[in-house]
Amino acid sequence: MIRPPWLRRHRVWMVTDEHPGAGVPRPTHLCRAPTPAARSAPVIRVDVNLEESQAIMRLSGTVALLGASLHGVAAWGSLGHIATAYLASHFVANTTEVFFQDLLRNDSEHYLAGVATWADTIRYTRWGHFTGPFHFIDAKDSPPDYCGVDLERDCKDQGCVVTALANYTARSLDPKLSGWERNQAARFVVHFIGDMHQPLHNEDVARGGNGIHVKWQGSDYNLHHVWDSSIAEKLIGGSRRRPYDNAKKWADELADEVKTGKFAAQKAEWLKSLDFNNVNATGLEWAREGNAFVCTHVFPEGPRAIVGQELSGEYFQKAAPVIELQVARAGVRMAAWLDLIAAAYQDLAKTAEPVMEDL
C-alpha cells in the first residue's frame, strides 16, 4: 500500500471495525447536479446532512489510501493529480496556504497533494458512484475534423466536470456550511481542476478513449489510461510505485519552468480566462482548451487510425509536451483559484452567522 508523506506525520480520517458503508445513506449532499437552466448560475445551494458528512469524511482517509494502490483507478493518474496539487502549492498566497491547511487539517507542505486523488477513490464506493459524471464532460464532436465543447449539449443531466467545479466552488465559499462540508468541497475543487486539463476528460469518442485499445511498450492498454498515466510516467522517468515522491520532484521542476523557464512568458495568459463571477464560463474555457488537443494530438489521424498502435515511440514524443503543458497550466490555475476562494470566504465569513460543529 502506498503511504503518502502526509500519512507518516499527520492525522487522517480512519474508520473503525464497523462496515464502512453501514448506515451511511447515499451522500446526496456532496453534489446535486444543476438543471440545464441553472448551469449558467455561479452559485448552487445544496441541503446537507452533517452526521452523514462526518461518516463519509472518516471513511475517506482509508479509502484514499486503498484506492491509491489500485492499478488504473485514478483519473488523470495519481501522478498527474498529485503533481498538479504540489505545483499549486508553489504559487498560492501565504494567506491561502494557511486557510487551506486549516480547512484540510494538514499543516504540512502536502496539504493539497494529500487530497488530490480523494475524489477518484470515493467514486468507486457504492455511495460515491453517483459522482462519476462529475469527472468529465462528453464533447460530442468529430475529431480530428472538428473539436469543441458545448455545455448544453455535452454536460449530462447528472452534471459534469464544469458544473461540478461551479457547485463545489460555491460550497467551499458558503460560511453557513460546516467545516466538514467545506473540506469535502475543497477536495473536489482540487481534483476537478486537474481533471479538466486532461484532454480525454473533455471528449465523448469511445468513452473518452476508454474503449480504444492500444499498445504501450508492448503491453495492452486503453487510450484513456495512456493519457492518464503512461505518458506522464515515461516523461518523468518514474513509476506509479512512488507517486508522491515522483510528483513532488516533477512539480518542483515545473515550478522553476513557470517562474523563470520556458513557461514564464505564458503564465499571465493562462490566468486570463479566470472569472470568479462566472465559474461555468471559466471551467468551460479550460475544458475547450483541453479538448482542442484531442484533434491535434490524441487523434491526429482519427480514432480508427490509432487502434492497436504502439504509442510509446513517436506518438509519445508528440504527446509528452502536451501533458507537461497541461499539468503546468492546471497547477498555476489551481493556485489562483484557491487564492480567490480563500479571499472570498474570509470576506463572506465576516457577515455570516457561525456554524456550530460537532467535532
C-alpha positions in Angstrom: 0.0 0.0 0.0 1.3 3.5 -0.9 1.9 5.6 2.2 1.8 9.2 1.2 4.1 11.6 3.0 1.3 13.3 5.0 0.2 10.0 6.5 3.5 9.5 8.2 3.3 12.7 10.2 -0.3 13.9 10.2 -3.7 12.8 11.2 -6.1 11.3 8.6 -9.6 10.2 9.0 -9.9 6.5 9.6 -12.8 4.1 10.2 -13.5 1.6 13.0 -14.1 -2.1 12.6 -17.6 -1.4 11.5 -18.5 -1.9 7.9 -17.7 1.5 6.3 -21.0 1.7 4.5 -23.2 0.5 7.3 -25.9 3.0 8.0 -24.5 5.6 5.6 -27.1 6.7 3.1 -26.3 7.9 -0.4 -24.4 11.2 0.2 -26.5 13.5 -2.0 -25.2 16.5 -0.1 -21.9 16.1 -1.8 -23.4 17.5 -5.0 -26.8 17.8 -6.5 -26.4 18.3 -10.2 -27.8 21.6 -11.5 -30.6 21.5 -14.1 -29.7 22.7 -17.6 -31.4 26.0 -16.9 -29.3 26.6 -13.8 -25.9 25.8 -15.4 -25.1 29.5 -16.0 -25.6 30.3 -12.4 -22.4 30.7 -10.4 -23.8 29.5 -7.1 -25.7 26.3 -6.3 -27.1 25.7 -2.8 -27.3 22.1 -1.6 -29.0 20.9 1.6 -26.7 19.0 3.8 -26.6 16.3 6.5 -23.8 16.8 9.0 -23.9 13.3 10.5 -23.8 11.7 7.1 -20.9 14.1 6.1 -18.8 13.1 9.1 -19.2 9.4 8.4 -18.0 9.9 4.8 -15.1 12.0 5.9 -14.0 9.5 8.5 -14.0 6.8 5.8 -12.3 8.9 3.1 -8.9 8.7 4.6 -8.9 4.9 4.5 -10.5 4.8 1.0 -7.9 7.2 -0.3 -5.0 5.0 0.8 -6.6 1.9 -0.6 -7.5 3.5 -3.9 -4.1 4.9 -4.4 -2.7 1.4 -4.6 -5.1 0.0 -7.1 -4.0 -0.2 -10.7 -5.7 2.2 -13.1 -8.3 3.6 -10.7 -7.3 7.2 -10.7 -8.4 9.6 -13.5 -5.7 11.8 -14.8 -3.5 9.3 -13.0 -2.3 9.7 -9.4 0.9 11.2 -10.7 -0.8 14.0 -12.7 -3.2 14.9 -9.9 -0.6 15.0 -7.2 1.9 16.9 -9.3 -0.7 19.5 -10.1 -1.5 20.0 -6.4 2.1 20.2 -5.4 2.7 22.8 -8.2 -0.3 24.8 -7.0 1.3 24.9 -3.5 4.3 26.8 -5.0 2.1 29.7 -6.2 -0.7 30.2 -3.6 -0.5 33.2 -1.4 0.7 32.7 2.1 -2.8 33.5 3.5 -4.3 30.9 1.1 -1.8 28.3 2.3 -2.8 28.9 6.0 -6.5 28.9 5.1 -6.5 25.6 3.3 -4.1 23.9 5.7 -6.6 24.7 8.4 -9.6 23.7 6.3 -7.9 20.4 5.2 -6.4 19.8 8.6 -2.9 19.3 7.4 -0.2 21.9 8.2 2.5 20.3 6.1 3.6 21.0 2.5 1.4 18.1 1.4 -1.9 19.7 2.3 -3.1 19.9 -1.3 -1.3 16.8 -2.7 -2.7 14.7 0.1 -6.3 15.2 -1.0 -5.7 15.4 -4.8 -6.9 11.9 -5.6 -9.7 11.6 -2.9 -12.5 12.3 -5.4 -11.3 9.3 -7.5 -11.3 7.0 -4.6 -14.9 7.8 -3.4 -16.3 7.4 -6.9 -15.6 3.7 -6.6 -17.6 3.2 -3.5 -21.3 2.2 -3.6 -22.4 5.5 -2.1 -20.0 7.7 -4.1 -20.6 6.1 -7.5 -23.0 8.9 -8.5 -20.1 11.3 -8.6 -18.6 9.6 -11.6 -20.1 12.0 -14.2 -18.5 14.9 -12.4 -15.0 14.0 -13.6 -15.6 14.7 -17.3 -17.6 16.4 -20.0 -18.5 14.3 -23.1 -17.8 16.6 -26.1 -19.9 15.2 -28.9 -17.6 16.5 -31.6 -15.8 14.8 -34.5 -12.1 14.6 -34.2 -9.8 15.3 -36.0 -12.1 17.4 -38.3 -13.8 19.3 -35.5 -13.2 19.6 -31.8 -15.4 21.7 -29.4 -17.3 21.6 -26.1 -20.8 22.9 -25.7 -22.2 23.0 -22.2 -25.8 22.5 -23.0 -25.1 19.7 -25.5 -22.3 17.8 -23.7 -23.0 18.1 -19.9 -25.1 15.2 -18.7 -28.3 15.8 -16.7 -26.5 14.4 -13.7 -23.8 17.1 -14.1 -20.2 17.2 -15.5 -16.8 18.5 -14.5 -17.7 22.1 -15.5 -20.9 22.3 -13.3 -19.2 20.2 -10.6 -16.4 22.8 -10.3 -19.0 25.5 -10.0 -21.0 23.6 -7.4 -18.1 22.8 -5.1 -16.6 26.3 -5.5 -19.9 27.6 -4.3 -20.0 25.1 -1.4 -16.4 25.9 -0.4 -17.4 29.6 -0.1 -20.6 29.0 2.0 -19.9 30.1 5.6 -23.2 28.5 6.7 -21.8 25.0 5.9 -19.8 23.1 8.4 -16.0 22.7 8.2 -16.6 19.1 7.2 -18.7 20.0 4.2 -16.3 22.8 3.1 -13.4 20.3 3.5 -15.1 18.0 1.1 -15.8 20.8 -1.4 -12.2 21.8 -1.3 -11.1 18.3 -2.1 -13.4 18.2 -5.1 -12.2 21.6 -6.4 -8.5 20.5 -6.2 -9.4 17.3 -8.1 -11.7 18.7 -10.8 -9.3 21.4 -11.9 -6.9 18.7 -12.6 -9.4 16.5 -14.4 -10.5 19.1 -16.9 -6.9 19.7 -18.1 -6.6 16.0 -19.3 -7.7 16.2 -22.9 -9.7 12.9 -22.9 -11.8 14.1 -19.9 -13.3 16.5 -22.4 -14.2 14.0 -25.1 -17.0 11.6 -25.9 -15.4 9.4 -28.5 -15.2 5.8 -27.2 -16.0 7.0 -23.7 -13.1 9.3 -23.6 -10.8 6.8 -25.2 -11.6 4.0 -22.7 -13.0 1.9 -25.5 -9.9 2.2 -27.7 -7.3 -0.5 -27.2 -3.7 0.4 -28.0 -0.2 -0.8 -27.2 2.2 0.8 -24.7 5.7 -0.6 -24.5 4.3 -3.9 -25.9 1.5 -4.2 -23.4 -2.2 -3.8 -23.9 -3.9 -0.6 -22.5 -6.8 1.6 -23.3 -6.1 5.0 -24.7 -7.5 6.8 -21.8 -5.1 5.1 -19.4 -2.2 6.1 -21.7 -3.1 9.7 -21.4 -4.0 9.5 -17.7 -0.8 7.8 -16.6 1.6 6.2 -19.1 2.8 9.3 -20.9 3.4 11.2 -17.7 5.2 8.3 -16.0 7.5 7.9 -19.0 8.0 11.6 -19.3 9.5 11.9 -15.8 11.1 8.5 -15.8 9.1 7.4 -12.8 6.6 4.8 -11.9 3.2 4.5 -10.1 5.0 2.9 -7.1 6.2 6.2 -5.7 3.6 8.8 -6.9 4.2 11.3 -4.2 7.9 11.5 -4.4 7.9 11.5 -8.2 5.1 14.0 -8.4 6.8 16.4 -6.0 10.0 16.2 -7.9 8.2 16.9 -11.2 6.2 19.8 -9.6 9.4 21.4 -8.3 10.9 21.2 -11.8 7.7 22.7 -13.4 7.6 25.5 -10.8 11.1 26.5 -11.9 9.9 26.5 -15.6 6.9 28.6 -14.7 8.9 31.1 -12.6 12.0 31.6 -14.9 11.9 29.0 -17.6 10.0 28.1 -20.7 6.6 28.7 -19.2 7.4 32.1 -17.6 6.1 34.2 -20.5 2.9 32.1 -20.7 1.8 32.3 -17.1 -0.2 35.6 -17.3 -2.0 34.3 -20.4 -3.1 31.1 -18.6 -4.9 33.2 -16.0 -6.8 35.5 -18.3 -9.7 33.0 -18.5 -10.4 33.1 -14.7 -13.8 34.7 -14.0 -14.8 34.1 -10.4 -18.2 35.6 -11.1 -19.0 33.0 -13.8 -17.4 29.7 -12.8 -19.1 27.8 -15.5 -17.6 30.1 -18.2 -14.1 29.6 -16.6 -14.4 25.8 -16.5 -15.8 25.7 -20.0 -12.9 27.6 -21.3 -10.5 25.2 -19.7 -12.4 22.2 -21.0 -12.4 23.6 -24.5 -8.7 24.2 -24.3 -8.0 20.6 -23.3 -10.5 19.3 -25.9 -8.6 21.1 -28.7 -5.7 18.7 -28.1 -8.0 15.8 -29.0 -7.9 16.9 -32.6 -4.2 17.9 -32.8 -2.5 15.2 -30.6 -4.8 12.5 -29.4 -6.5 11.6 -32.7 -4.4 13.5 -35.3 -5.4 10.9 -37.9 -8.8 10.0 -36.4 -9.9 7.4 -33.8 -9.7 4.4 -36.1 -6.1 5.0 -37.1 -4.9 4.7 -33.5 -6.5 1.3 -32.6 -3.9 -1.3 -31.8 -1.0 1.0 -32.4 2.2 1.2 -30.3 2.2 4.6 -28.7 5.4 4.7 -26.6 7.5 5.9 -29.5 6.8 8.7 -31.9 3.3 9.3 -30.5 4.7 9.7 -27.1 7.3 12.3 -28.3 4.4 14.5 -29.6 2.1 13.9 -26.7 4.5 14.4 -23.8 4.8 18.2 -24.2 1.0 18.4 -24.1 1.0 16.6 -20.8 3.7 18.8 -19.4 1.9 22.0 -20.5 -1.5 20.9 -19.2 -0.1 19.9 -15.7 1.7 23.3 -15.6 -1.5 25.2 -16.6 -3.6 23.2 -14.1 -1.2 23.9 -11.2 -1.0 27.6 -11.9 -4.7 28.0 -12.3 -5.5 25.9 -9.2 -3.3 28.3 -7.2 -5.1 31.3 -8.5 -8.5 29.7 -8.0 -7.7 28.8 -4.4 -6.5 32.3 -3.7 -9.9 33.6 -4.9 -11.7 31.1 -2.7 -9.7 31.9 0.4 -10.1 35.7 0.0 -13.8 35.5 -0.9 -14.6 33.1 2.1 -12.9 35.4 4.6 -15.0 38.3 3.3 -18.2 36.3 3.5 -17.4 34.9 6.9 -17.3 38.4 8.4 -21.1 38.8 8.0 -22.3 35.2 8.3 -23.7 33.5 11.4 -21.3 31.0 12.9 -22.0 27.2 12.3 -21.9 25.0 15.4 -19.9 21.9 14.6 -19.7 18.5 16.4 -16.0 17.8 16.1 
